[in-house]
Amino acid sequence: MKISAYNVLFLFIFLSCSSDTKFSDVSIGVTDFSHSKYHIKFKTDTDKEANISYWDNENDKKITDNYPSDNYDIPLPFLKPSTQYSFMINSENSNSILYSFKTKDLPSNFPSFELKKDSLFNFDGYLLFRTQTNPGIQFMMDDSGNIIWYSIADSTLSRPFNKGNNFSYLSQSEKTLFHEISFNGDTLFSKNTDSEILHHDILRNDSMFVALTYEYIDFNSNEFDSLMGDGIVIYDSKGNKIWKWNIFDHVDPTSESFIIREDWSHANAIDVDYDGNFLVSFRNFDQIWKISSVSGEILWRLGINGDFQLENSDVFYQQHAIHKIDKNNYMLFDNGSSEFRNTSRALIFEIDELNTKFKKVKSVFLPDDLFSFKQGSVYLLDDKYFLFSSSVNNRTVISDNKGKILWDLSSDHSYYRVYYINKNFIAN
């Protein structure tokens, strides 16, 4: 049986293949063009568990969670556009007849892409993107370039977004407003931060939310009346602010060697280290700082004029996306510099905190035409490939550990970061 493409599509009442269960009032609920989610709605004659098996190819059949009810509304969030799907309803030993429907086309304002890939390369997961334009669009793509999920905002979205807990993502919609949202489109958490102005990064750390902030201080000089510096704020699962840090409480700009400018420190990434302390990337300092999550003390500084001795080949510039890989290994996107090195790379390194030692583990350079002097990110994919966002070039690439490009996506939009999403992360 086929289902025509309407916003809500009603079917005739029918019986399952088994006489044990009666399925009735079956329909498909289709959201508007702002979201790719579909719902299968139906009723049974008794209260029992049911699920949906669905597929566009028999070899790639998916099954939802079991839902206990007698009046069901089961979401199917990860479907390719313009694609014919089949589904069956399953309840204990009963199965419905086979149904099919075609998903809607992508909206006309959706980003466009051109994908070039090595025929022998593939990955078993998804890439999560977010545009920097109005309207803000978030979407996931598989290794063949198929869009399998999207959500479109009614305005420009702020840059900070991240993976949340299982089956969710974090999103900042305004400078003082962030959310945790499930991939089904349900808002799990929302917080208005009032005077805390968020920027660049936000993450989940167990039950807490950690974000970068900024604030101004008065500064008397011939050029500036004020300086903008960065901070950290933590909220618990109920939205209570439980900790705050600001750079000006610990550092006097006039006693440092950094250039005095209105946007003084420009933090752009934060992660939680193995011991619960914070790793913060300060782009304008060419440094990573480790900051105590208890006292706020600056435990060490890594980078130019920092606490660790670096060889010339170890120096990084205007870096982004600092994050830990494991207890001893860290990774960042070294943007490079228009003045000193017109190439960008992934830099993996070890830190021996006890002996203040830095060790470069791996350096993977992008081709010169992917130099990204600002923005950008890099993350490991399947522990052996490198997922790069070259933001200023509107390109997302995956390379091997020698820098050979295996997957190359060009777009008419720029993406501040791109994340790899393991299929297990979004499995219902």
C-alpha positions as a Markdown table, in Angstrom:
| # | Residue | x | y | z |
|---|---|---|---|---|
| 1 | Met | 0.0 | 0.0 | 0.0 |
| 2 | Lys | 1.4 | 3.5 | -0.9 |
| 3 | Ile | 0.8 | 6.6 | 1.1 |
| 4 | Ser | 0.5 | 9.9 | -0.8 |
| 5 | Ala | 2.6 | 12.9 | 0.2 |
| 6 | Tyr | 0.4 | 15.1 | 2.4 |
| 7 | Asn | 1.2 | 16.8 | 5.7 |
| 8 | Val | -0.9 | 14.3 | 7.6 |
| 9 | Leu | -1.8 | 11.1 | 5.7 |
| 10 | Phe | -4.6 | 8.9 | 6.9 |
| 11 | Leu | -4.9 | 5.2 | 6.0 |
| 12 | Phe | -7.8 | 2.8 | 5.9 |
| 13 | Ile | -8.2 | 0.7 | 9.0 |
| 14 | Phe | -6.6 | -2.7 | 8.6 |
| 15 | Leu | -5.8 | -5.9 | 10.4 |
| 16 | Ser | -2.4 | -7.4 | 11.1 |
| 17 | Cys | -1.3 | -10.7 | 9.7 |
| 18 | Ser | -2.2 | -12.2 | 13.1 |
| 19 | Ser | -5.6 | -12.1 | 14.5 |
| 20 | Asp | -4.1 | -11.3 | 17.9 |
| 21 | Thr | -3.7 | -7.5 | 17.4 |
| 22 | Lys | -5.8 | -5.0 | 15.5 |
| 23 | Phe | -4.0 | -1.9 | 14.1 |
| 24 | Ser | -6.2 | 1.0 | 13.3 |
| 25 | Asp | -6.2 | 4.7 | 12.4 |
| 26 | Val | -2.7 | 4.5 | 10.9 |
| 27 | Ser | -1.3 | 7.8 | 9.6 |
| 28 | Ile | 2.0 | 9.5 | 8.9 |
| 29 | Gly | 2.6 | 12.9 | 10.5 |
| 30 | Val | 4.9 | 15.1 | 8.4 |
| 31 | Thr | 6.4 | 18.2 | 9.9 |
| 32 | Asp | 6.8 | 21.4 | 7.8 |
| 33 | Phe | 10.0 | 22.1 | 5.9 |
| 34 | Ser | 11.8 | 23.2 | 9.1 |
| 35 | His | 12.4 | 19.6 | 10.2 |
| 36 | Ser | 13.0 | 16.3 | 8.5 |
| 37 | Lys | 11.1 | 14.3 | 11.2 |
| 38 | Tyr | 8.2 | 11.9 | 10.4 |
| 39 | His | 5.8 | 10.2 | 12.8 |
| 40 | Ile | 3.9 | 7.0 | 12.4 |
| 41 | Lys | 0.6 | 7.2 | 14.3 |
| 42 | Phe | -1.7 | 4.3 | 15.0 |
| 43 | Lys | -3.9 | 2.5 | 17.6 |
| 44 | Thr | -4.2 | -1.0 | 18.8 |
| 45 | Asp | -7.1 | -2.7 | 20.4 |
| 46 | Thr | -5.1 | -3.5 | 23.6 |
| 47 | Asp | -2.3 | -1.8 | 25.5 |
| 48 | Lys | 0.9 | -3.4 | 24.5 |
| 49 | Glu | 4.4 | -2.7 | 23.1 |
| 50 | Ala | 4.9 | -2.0 | 19.5 |
| 51 | Asn | 7.7 | -0.8 | 17.2 |
| 52 | Ile | 8.3 | 0.2 | 13.6 |
| 53 | Ser | 10.6 | -1.5 | 11.2 |
| 54 | Tyr | 11.4 | 0.7 | 8.2 |
| 55 | Trp | 13.8 | 0.8 | 5.2 |
| 56 | Asp | 14.6 | 2.2 | 1.8 |
| 57 | Asn | 16.6 | -0.9 | 1.1 |
| 58 | Glu | 16.0 | -4.4 | 2.5 |
| 59 | Asn | 19.6 | -4.7 | 3.4 |
| 60 | Asp | 19.5 | -1.6 | 5.6 |
| 61 | Lys | 16.4 | -2.2 | 7.8 |
| 62 | Lys | 16.0 | -0.1 | 10.9 |
| 63 | Ile | 13.8 | -0.8 | 13.9 |
| 64 | Thr | 12.6 | 1.8 | 16.4 |
| 65 | Asp | 12.5 | 1.3 | 20.2 |
| 66 | Asn | 9.5 | -0.5 | 21.6 |
| 67 | Tyr | 6.7 | 1.9 | 22.8 |
| 68 | Pro | 4.1 | 0.7 | 25.3 |
| 69 | Ser | 0.7 | 2.2 | 24.6 |
| 70 | Asp | -2.6 | 1.6 | 22.7 |
| 71 | Asn | -2.4 | 5.0 | 21.0 |
| 72 | Tyr | 1.0 | 5.4 | 19.3 |
| 73 | Asp | 3.1 | 8.2 | 17.9 |
| 74 | Ile | 6.5 | 6.8 | 16.9 |
| 75 | Pro | 9.1 | 9.1 | 15.4 |
| 76 | Leu | 11.3 | 8.2 | 12.4 |
| 77 | Pro | 13.9 | 11.0 | 12.5 |
| 78 | Phe | 16.6 | 9.8 | 10.1 |
| 79 | Leu | 15.3 | 9.6 | 6.6 |
| 80 | Lys | 16.8 | 10.6 | 3.3 |
| 81 | Pro | 14.9 | 13.2 | 1.3 |
| 82 | Ser | 13.1 | 12.3 | -2.0 |
| 83 | Thr | 13.3 | 8.6 | -1.1 |
| 84 | Gln | 10.8 | 5.8 | -1.1 |
| 85 | Tyr | 10.5 | 4.0 | 2.2 |
| 86 | Ser | 8.6 | 1.0 | 3.4 |
| 87 | Phe | 7.5 | 0.2 | 6.9 |
| 88 | Met | 5.7 | -2.3 | 9.0 |
| 89 | Ile | 4.2 | -2.1 | 12.5 |
| 90 | Asn | 5.3 | -4.9 | 14.9 |
| 91 | Ser | 3.6 | -5.9 | 18.1 |
| 92 | Glu | 4.6 | -9.1 | 19.9 |
| 93 | Asn | 4.0 | -11.8 | 17.3 |
| 94 | Ser | 1.8 | -9.6 | 15.1 |
| 95 | Asn | 2.8 | -7.6 | 12.1 |
| 96 | Ser | 1.0 | -5.1 | 9.9 |
| 97 | Ile | 0.8 | -5.3 | 6.2 |
| 98 | Leu | 3.5 | -3.4 | 4.2 |
| 99 | Tyr | 3.2 | 0.3 | 3.7 |
| 100 | Ser | 5.3 | 2.7 | 1.7 |
| 101 | Phe | 5.7 | 6.5 | 1.4 |
| 102 | Lys | 8.1 | 9.0 | -0.3 |
| 103 | Thr | 9.9 | 11.6 | 1.8 |
| 104 | Lys | 9.7 | 15.2 | 0.8 |
| 105 | Asp | 12.4 | 17.1 | -1.2 |
| 106 | Leu | 14.9 | 19.3 | 0.6 |
| 107 | Pro | 13.8 | 23.0 | 1.1 |
| 108 | Ser | 14.9 | 25.4 | -1.7 |
| 109 | Asn | 17.1 | 27.4 | 0.7 |
| 110 | Phe | 19.2 | 24.3 | 1.7 |
| 111 | Pro | 23.0 | 24.4 | 1.2 |
| 112 | Ser | 24.3 | 22.8 | -2.0 |
| 113 | Phe | 27.2 | 20.4 | -2.2 |
| 114 | Glu | 29.7 | 18.8 | -4.4 |
| 115 | Leu | 31.4 | 15.6 | -3.1 |
| 116 | Lys | 34.5 | 13.9 | -4.4 |
| 117 | Lys | 35.6 | 10.8 | -2.6 |
| 118 | Asp | 38.0 | 7.9 | -2.9 |
| 119 | Ser | 36.0 | 4.9 | -4.2 |
| 120 | Leu | 37.6 | 2.7 | -1.6 |
| 121 | Phe | 36.9 | 5.0 | 1.4 |
| 122 | Asn | 33.7 | 5.0 | 3.5 |
| 123 | Phe | 32.7 | 5.6 | 7.1 |
| 124 | Asp | 29.9 | 4.1 | 9.1 |
| 125 | Gly | 28.4 | 7.2 | 10.7 |
| 126 | Tyr | 27.3 | 10.7 | 10.0 |
| 127 | Leu | 28.7 | 14.2 | 9.9 |
| 128 | Leu | 26.9 | 17.0 | 11.8 |
| 129 | Phe | 27.0 | 20.5 | 10.3 |
| 130 | Arg | 25.7 | 23.9 | 11.1 |
| 131 | Thr | 25.5 | 26.9 | 8.8 |
| 132 | Gln | 26.5 | 30.5 | 9.8 |
| 133 | Thr | 23.7 | 32.2 | 7.9 |
| 134 | Asn | 20.1 | 33.2 | 8.2 |
| 135 | Pro | 18.2 | 30.9 | 8.5 |
| 136 | Gly | 20.4 | 28.7 | 10.6 |
| 137 | Ile | 20.4 | 25.1 | 9.3 |
| 138 | Gln | 21.7 | 22.1 | 11.2 |
| 139 | Phe | 22.0 | 18.8 | 9.3 |
| 140 | Met | 23.6 | 15.4 | 9.2 |
| 141 | Met | 25.1 | 13.7 | 6.2 |
| 142 | Asp | 26.3 | 10.1 | 5.5 |
| 143 | Asp | 29.5 | 9.2 | 3.7 |
| 144 | Ser | 27.8 | 9.3 | 0.3 |
| 145 | Gly | 26.6 | 12.9 | 0.8 |
| 146 | Asn | 23.0 | 12.0 | 1.6 |
| 147 | Ile | 21.2 | 14.3 | 4.0 |
| 148 | Ile | 19.6 | 12.1 | 6.7 |
| 149 | Trp | 18.5 | 14.7 | 9.2 |
| 150 | Tyr | 18.0 | 18.5 | 9.3 |
| 151 | Ser | 16.5 | 21.2 | 11.4 |
| 152 | Ile | 16.0 | 24.8 | 10.2 |
| 153 | Ala | 15.8 | 27.7 | 12.6 |
| 154 | Asp | 13.8 | 30.9 | 11.9 |
| 155 | Ser | 16.9 | 33.1 | 12.4 |
| 156 | Thr | 20.7 | 33.0 | 12.3 |
| 157 | Leu | 22.1 | 30.6 | 14.9 |
| 158 | Ser | 25.1 | 31.4 | 17.0 |
| 159 | Arg | 28.2 | 29.4 | 16.4 |
| 160 | Pro | 28.2 | 27.3 | 19.6 |
| 161 | Phe | 26.8 | 23.8 | 19.1 |
| 162 | Asn | 28.0 | 20.4 | 20.3 |
| 163 | Lys | 26.9 | 16.9 | 20.8 |
| 164 | Gly | 24.8 | 16.5 | 23.9 |
| 165 | Asn | 24.0 | 13.4 | 25.8 |
| 166 | Asn | 22.8 | 10.4 | 23.9 |
| 167 | Phe | 20.5 | 11.3 | 20.9 |
| 168 | Ser | 20.8 | 15.0 | 21.4 |
| 169 | Tyr | 22.7 | 18.1 | 20.6 |
| 170 | Leu | 23.4 | 21.5 | 22.3 |
| 171 | Ser | 22.5 | 24.6 | 20.5 |
| 172 | Gln | 22.8 | 28.3 | 21.3 |
| 173 | Ser | 20.1 | 30.4 | 19.6 |
| 174 | Glu | 20.9 | 33.8 | 21.1 |
| 175 | Lys | 23.8 | 35.2 | 23.1 |
| 176 | Thr | 22.1 | 34.5 | 26.4 |
| 177 | Leu | 20.0 | 31.4 | 25.4 |
| 178 | Phe | 21.0 | 27.8 | 24.9 |
| 179 | His | 19.2 | 24.5 | 24.6 |
| 180 | Glu | 19.7 | 20.8 | 24.6 |
| 181 | Ile | 17.5 | 19.3 | 21.8 |
| 182 | Ser | 16.9 | 15.7 | 20.9 |
| 183 | Phe | 17.3 | 14.7 | 17.2 |
| 184 | Asn | 13.5 | 14.1 | 17.3 |
| 185 | Gly | 13.1 | 17.8 | 17.8 |
| 186 | Asp | 12.1 | 17.8 | 21.5 |
| 187 | Thr | 13.7 | 20.5 | 23.7 |
| 188 | Leu | 15.2 | 18.6 | 26.7 |
| 189 | Phe | 16.7 | 21.7 | 28.4 |
| 190 | Ser | 16.6 | 25.4 | 27.9 |
| 191 | Lys | 18.4 | 28.2 | 29.8 |
| 192 | Asn | 18.4 | 32.0 | 29.7 |
| 193 | Thr | 21.7 | 33.0 | 31.1 |
| 194 | Asp | 20.7 | 36.6 | 31.6 |
| 195 | Ser | 23.9 | 38.7 | 32.2 |
| 196 | Glu | 26.2 | 35.8 | 31.1 |
| 197 | Ile | 26.9 | 36.4 | 27.4 |
| 198 | Leu | 27.9 | 33.1 | 25.7 |
| 199 | His | 30.1 | 32.6 | 22.7 |
| 200 | His | 32.0 | 30.1 | 20.6 |
| 201 | Asp | 31.6 | 26.9 | 22.7 |
| 202 | Ile | 29.3 | 25.0 | 24.9 |
| 203 | Leu | 29.4 | 21.4 | 26.1 |
| 204 | Arg | 27.9 | 18.8 | 28.4 |
| 205 | Asn | 30.0 | 17.4 | 31.2 |
| 206 | Asp | 28.0 | 14.7 | 32.9 |
| 207 | Ser | 24.9 | 16.5 | 34.2 |
| 208 | Met | 26.5 | 20.0 | 33.9 |
| 209 | Phe | 26.6 | 22.5 | 31.1 |
| 210 | Val | 29.9 | 24.3 | 30.5 |
| 211 | Ala | 30.1 | 27.4 | 28.3 |
| 212 | Leu | 32.5 | 30.2 | 27.3 |
| 213 | Thr | 31.5 | 33.8 | 28.1 |
| 214 | Tyr | 32.8 | 37.2 | 27.7 |
| 215 | Glu | 32.7 | 40.6 | 29.5 |
| 216 | Tyr | 34.2 | 44.0 | 29.3 |
| 217 | Ile | 36.4 | 45.9 | 31.7 |
| 218 | Asp | 37.2 | 49.6 | 31.6 |
| 219 | Phe | 40.6 | 50.3 | 30.1 |
| 220 | Asn | 42.1 | 53.7 | 29.8 |
| 221 | Ser | 44.3 | 54.0 | 26.7 |
| 222 | Asn | 44.5 | 56.2 | 23.6 |
| 223 | Glu | 42.9 | 53.5 | 21.5 |
| 224 | Phe | 40.4 | 51.7 | 23.7 |
| 225 | Asp | 38.0 | 52.6 | 26.4 |
| 226 | Ser | 37.4 | 49.0 | 27.3 |
| 227 | Leu | 38.8 | 45.5 | 26.8 |
| 228 | Met | 36.8 | 42.3 | 26.1 |
| 229 | Gly | 38.0 | 39.2 | 27.9 |
| 230 | Asp | 36.8 | 35.6 | 28.3 |
| 231 | Gly | 35.2 | 33.6 | 31.0 |
| 232 | Ile | 33.7 | 30.2 | 31.9 |
| 233 | Val | 30.3 | 29.5 | 33.4 |
| 234 | Ile | 28.8 | 26.2 | 34.6 |
| 235 | Tyr | 25.1 | 25.4 | 35.1 |
| 236 | Asp | 23.7 | 22.3 | 36.8 |
| 237 | Ser | 21.0 | 20.1 | 35.3 |
| 238 | Lys | 18.3 | 22.4 | 36.8 |
| 239 | Gly | 19.9 | 25.6 | 35.3 |
| 240 | Asn | 21.5 | 26.9 | 38.5 |
| 241 | Lys | 24.8 | 28.8 | 38.0 |
| 242 | Ile | 27.3 | 26.9 | 40.2 |
| 243 | Trp | 30.7 | 28.3 | 39.1 |
| 244 | Lys | 32.1 | 31.2 | 37.2 |
| 245 | Trp | 35.6 | 32.3 | 36.0 |
| 246 | Asn | 36.8 | 35.4 | 34.3 |
| 247 | Ile | 40.3 | 36.0 | 32.9 |
| 248 | Phe | 40.5 | 39.5 | 34.4 |
| 249 | Asp | 40.2 | 38.1 | 37.9 |
| 250 | His | 43.5 | 36.2 | 37.3 |
| 251 | Val | 45.5 | 38.2 | 34.7 |
| 252 | Asp | 46.4 | 41.9 | 34.4 |
| 253 | Pro | 46.5 | 42.7 | 30.7 |
| 254 | Thr | 49.2 | 45.4 | 31.3 |
| 255 | Ser | 51.5 | 42.9 | 32.9 |
| 256 | Glu | 51.3 | 40.4 | 29.9 |
| 257 | Ser | 53.2 | 40.4 | 26.7 |
| 258 | Phe | 50.1 | 39.9 | 24.6 |
| 259 | Ile | 49.0 | 42.6 | 22.1 |
| 260 | Ile | 46.5 | 45.1 | 23.7 |
| 261 | Arg | 43.4 | 45.1 | 21.5 |
| 262 | Glu | 39.7 | 45.5 | 22.2 |
| 263 | Asp | 39.0 | 41.7 | 21.7 |
| 264 | Trp | 41.9 | 40.9 | 24.0 |
| 265 | Ser | 42.0 | 37.1 | 24.5 |
| 266 | His | 39.4 | 35.6 | 22.1 |
| 267 | Ala | 38.7 | 32.2 | 23.6 |
| 268 | Asn | 37.2 | 29.9 | 21.0 |
| 269 | Ala | 37.1 | 26.4 | 22.5 |
| 270 | Ile | 36.8 | 24.6 | 25.8 |
| 271 | Asp | 37.1 | 21.0 | 26.9 |
| 272 | Val | 37.1 | 19.2 | 30.2 |
| 273 | Asp | 40.4 | 17.4 | 30.9 |
| 274 | Tyr | 40.8 | 13.9 | 32.5 |
| 275 | Asp | 41.0 | 15.5 | 36.0 |
| 276 | Gly | 38.0 | 17.7 | 35.7 |
| 277 | Asn | 39.9 | 20.9 | 35.0 |
| 278 | Phe | 39.4 | 23.0 | 31.9 |
| 279 | Leu | 41.3 | 23.3 | 28.6 |
| 280 | Val | 40.7 | 26.7 | 26.9 |
| 281 | Ser | 42.0 | 27.8 | 23.6 |
| 282 | Phe | 42.9 | 31.6 | 23.4 |
| 283 | Arg | 43.2 | 32.4 | 19.7 |
| 284 | Asn | 44.7 | 35.9 | 20.2 |
| 285 | Phe | 47.4 | 34.5 | 22.5 |
| 286 | Asp | 48.3 | 31.4 | 20.3 |
| 287 | Gln | 48.0 | 29.5 | 23.6 |
| 288 | Ile | 46.0 | 26.7 | 25.3 |
| 289 | Trp | 45.5 | 27.2 | 29.1 |
| 290 | Lys | 44.6 | 24.7 | 31.7 |
| 291 | Ile | 42.4 | 26.2 | 34.3 |
| 292 | Ser | 41.5 | 24.7 | 37.7 |
| 293 | Ser | 37.8 | 24.0 | 37.9 |
| 294 | Val | 37.9 | 24.6 | 41.6 |
| 295 | Ser | 40.1 | 27.6 | 42.3 |
| 296 | Gly | 40.3 | 29.1 | 38.8 |
| 297 | Glu | 44.1 | 29.1 | 39.0 |
| 298 | Ile | 45.9 | 29.0 | 35.7 |
| 299 | Leu | 47.7 | 25.6 | 36.0 |
| 300 | Trp | 49.8 | 25.9 | 32.8 |
| 301 | Arg | 50.0 | 27.7 | 29.4 |
| 302 | Leu | 50.9 | 25.9 | 26.2 |
| 303 | Gly | 52.1 | 27.8 | 23.1 |
| 304 | Ile | 54.2 | 30.7 | 22.2 |
| 305 | Asn | 55.9 | 32.2 | 25.4 |
| 306 | Gly | 54.1 | 29.5 | 27.4 |
| 307 | Asp | 55.3 | 27.1 | 30.1 |
| 308 | Phe | 56.5 | 24.3 | 27.8 |
| 309 | Gln | 59.5 | 24.3 | 25.6 |
| 310 | Leu | 58.5 | 24.0 | 21.9 |
| 311 | Glu | 60.5 | 23.3 | 18.8 |
| 312 | Asn | 59.8 | 25.6 | 15.8 |
| 313 | Ser | 57.8 | 22.8 | 14.2 |
| 314 | Asp | 55.6 | 22.5 | 17.4 |
| 315 | Val | 54.4 | 26.1 | 17.4 |
| 316 | Phe | 50.8 | 26.6 | 16.5 |
| 317 | Tyr | 48.9 | 29.8 | 15.5 |
| 318 | Gln | 45.4 | 31.0 | 16.0 |
| 319 | Gln | 44.3 | 27.5 | 17.0 |
| 320 | His | 40.7 | 26.2 | 17.4 |
| 321 | Ala | 38.9 | 23.0 | 18.6 |
| 322 | Ile | 41.2 | 22.0 | 21.5 |
| 323 | His | 40.0 | 18.6 | 22.9 |
| 324 | Lys | 41.4 | 15.6 | 24.7 |
| 325 | Ile | 41.6 | 12.3 | 22.9 |
| 326 | Asp | 42.5 | 10.3 | 26.0 |
| 327 | Lys | 44.2 | 10.9 | 29.4 |
| 328 | Asn | 47.6 | 11.8 | 27.8 |
| 329 | Asn | 46.8 | 12.9 | 24.3 |
| 330 | Tyr | 45.2 | 16.1 | 23.0 |
| 331 | Met | 44.3 | 17.5 | 19.6 |
| 332 | Leu | 43.8 | 20.9 | 18.1 |
| 333 | Phe | 43.2 | 22.6 | 14.8 |
| 334 | Asp | 46.3 | 24.7 | 14.1 |
| 335 | Asn | 45.0 | 27.3 | 11.7 |
| 336 | Gly | 48.4 | 28.6 | 10.8 |
| 337 | Ser | 49.2 | 32.3 | 10.2 |
| 338 | Ser | 49.1 | 34.6 | 7.2 |
| 339 | Glu | 52.3 | 36.1 | 8.6 |
| 340 | Phe | 54.3 | 33.0 | 9.6 |
| 341 | Arg | 52.8 | 29.8 | 8.0 |
| 342 | Asn | 50.1 | 29.7 | 5.3 |
| 343 | Thr | 49.1 | 26.2 | 6.0 |
| 344 | Ser | 46.6 | 24.6 | 8.5 |
| 345 | Arg | 47.0 | 21.2 | 10.2 |
| 346 | Ala | 45.9 | 18.7 | 12.8 |
| 347 | Leu | 48.2 | 18.6 | 15.8 |
| 348 | Ile | 48.2 | 15.7 | 18.3 |
| 349 | Phe | 50.4 | 16.0 | 21.3 |
| 350 | Glu | 51.1 | 14.6 | 24.8 |
| 351 | Ile | 51.5 | 16.7 | 27.9 |
| 352 | Asp | 53.7 | 15.5 | 30.9 |
| 353 | Glu | 52.4 | 17.9 | 33.5 |
| 354 | Leu | 54.7 | 16.7 | 36.3 |
| 355 | Asn | 57.9 | 17.5 | 34.3 |
| 356 | Thr | 56.4 | 20.2 | 32.1 |
| 357 | Lys | 57.1 | 18.4 | 28.9 |
| 358 | Phe | 55.4 | 18.6 | 25.5 |
| 359 | Lys | 55.7 | 15.9 | 22.9 |
| 360 | Lys | 54.3 | 16.1 | 19.4 |
| 361 | Val | 52.6 | 12.8 | 18.5 |
| 362 | Lys | 51.3 | 13.6 | 15.0 |
| 363 | Ser | 51.1 | 16.5 | 12.6 |
| 364 | Val | 48.8 | 16.2 | 9.6 |
| 365 | Phe | 48.9 | 19.2 | 7.2 |
| 366 | Leu | 46.1 | 20.2 | 4.8 |
| 367 | Pro | 47.0 | 21.1 | 1.2 |
| 368 | Asp | 47.8 | 24.8 | 0.8 |
| 369 | Asp | 44.5 | 25.6 | -0.9 |
| 370 | Leu | 42.7 | 24.5 | 2.4 |
| 371 | Phe | 44.6 | 27.1 | 4.6 |
| 372 | Ser | 42.0 | 28.4 | 7.0 |
| 373 | Phe | 43.4 | 31.5 | 8.8 |
| 374 | Lys | 40.3 | 31.6 | 11.1 |
| 375 | Gln | 37.6 | 29.3 | 12.4 |
| 376 | Gly | 37.8 | 25.6 | 11.5 |
| 377 | Ser | 38.1 | 22.3 | 13.4 |
| 378 | Val | 39.6 | 18.8 | 13.2 |
| 379 | Tyr | 38.5 | 15.6 | 15.0 |
| 380 | Leu | 39.5 | 12.0 | 14.7 |
| 381 | Leu | 37.2 | 9.7 | 12.8 |
| 382 | Asp | 37.3 | 5.9 | 13.5 |
| 383 | Asp | 40.6 | 6.6 | 15.4 |
| 384 | Lys | 42.6 | 6.7 | 12.1 |
| 385 | Tyr | 41.2 | 9.4 | 9.9 |
| 386 | Phe | 41.1 | 13.2 | 10.3 |
| 387 | Leu | 37.9 | 15.1 | 9.8 |
| 388 | Phe | 38.7 | 18.8 | 8.9 |
| 389 | Ser | 36.4 | 21.8 | 8.5 |
| 390 | Ser | 38.3 | 24.4 | 6.4 |
| 391 | Ser | 35.8 | 27.1 | 7.1 |
| 392 | Val | 37.0 | 30.0 | 5.0 |
| 393 | Asn | 37.1 | 27.7 | 2.0 |
| 394 | Asn | 33.6 | 26.2 | 2.5 |
| 395 | Arg | 35.1 | 22.7 | 2.4 |
| 396 | Thr | 35.0 | 19.7 | 4.7 |
| 397 | Val | 37.6 | 17.0 | 4.1 |
| 398 | Ile | 38.7 | 13.7 | 5.6 |
| 399 | Ser | 42.3 | 12.6 | 5.2 |
| 400 | Asp | 44.4 | 9.7 | 6.2 |
| 401 | Asn | 47.3 | 10.2 | 8.7 |
| 402 | Lys | 49.6 | 11.3 | 6.0 |
| 403 | Gly | 47.3 | 14.1 | 4.8 |
| 404 | Lys | 45.9 | 12.3 | 1.7 |
| 405 | Ile | 42.4 | 13.6 | 1.0 |
| 406 | Leu | 39.9 | 10.7 | 0.9 |
| 407 | Trp | 36.6 | 12.6 | 1.1 |
| 408 | Asp | 36.2 | 16.2 | -0.1 |
| 409 | Leu | 33.0 | 18.1 | 0.3 |
| 410 | Ser | 32.6 | 21.6 | -1.2 |
| 411 | Ser | 29.6 | 23.8 | -0.3 |
| 412 | Asp | 28.1 | 27.2 | -1.0 |
| 413 | His | 28.0 | 27.7 | 2.8 |
| 414 | Ser | 30.6 | 28.0 | 5.5 |
| 415 | Tyr | 30.7 | 25.7 | 8.6 |
| 416 | Tyr | 32.5 | 26.7 | 11.8 |
| 417 | Arg | 32.9 | 23.1 | 13.0 |
| 418 | Val | 31.9 | 19.7 | 11.7 |
| 419 | Tyr | 31.4 | 16.8 | 14.1 |
| 420 | Tyr | 31.5 | 13.0 | 13.5 |
| 421 | Ile | 28.5 | 11.2 | 14.9 |
| 422 | Asn | 28.8 | 7.5 | 15.5 |
| 423 | Lys | 25.6 | 5.6 | 14.6 |
| 424 | Asn | 25.5 | 4.2 | 18.1 |
| 425 | Phe | 25.2 | 7.8 | 19.5 |
| 426 | Ile | 21.9 | 8.3 | 17.7 |
| 427 | Ala | 20.6 | 4.8 | 17.9 |
| 428 | Asn | 17.1 | 4.7 | 19.5 |
